[in-house]
Amino acid sequence: MYRCKDGKYRYIYKITCLEGSWKDKIYYGQHTTDYLCDGYFSGGKKINAYRKKYPHSYLREIVSFHTSAEELNQAEYDIIHPHLGKDYCLNICEGGGYAPVLIGENNGMYGRHHSEEAKDRMSVARKGKETWNKGIKGDYISGD
């Protein structure tokens, strides 16, 4: 039906807020999954905060299915781009893998350093937690 050759479903979804100060505001996103009913809602911080406040006051619909990651990224960009910056759009970037990269002077930490006290607090907070890249192998990880 809409399943790709690799067995995945790739689709663009639209969420419409139905209540509160965000009534009639929209959010677009993409998702790739093995199962259409996997319980995924969204990766967007704003829209997830809305869902937490209004757990039953939104409409989530699939807009389109796509056959490859590249096609999915392009479709997300094409759909979001015309709406970005409008009052009714909750997306904060164009999507499609085109999120702004905050490097150099654009990065809030540019030219700044964490204090030793801050480094100690971060270290304590991470104690006993698994690293984000545990079990991932690749050229970009040293020691492999």
Disulfide bonds with the S-S distance in Angstrom:
none
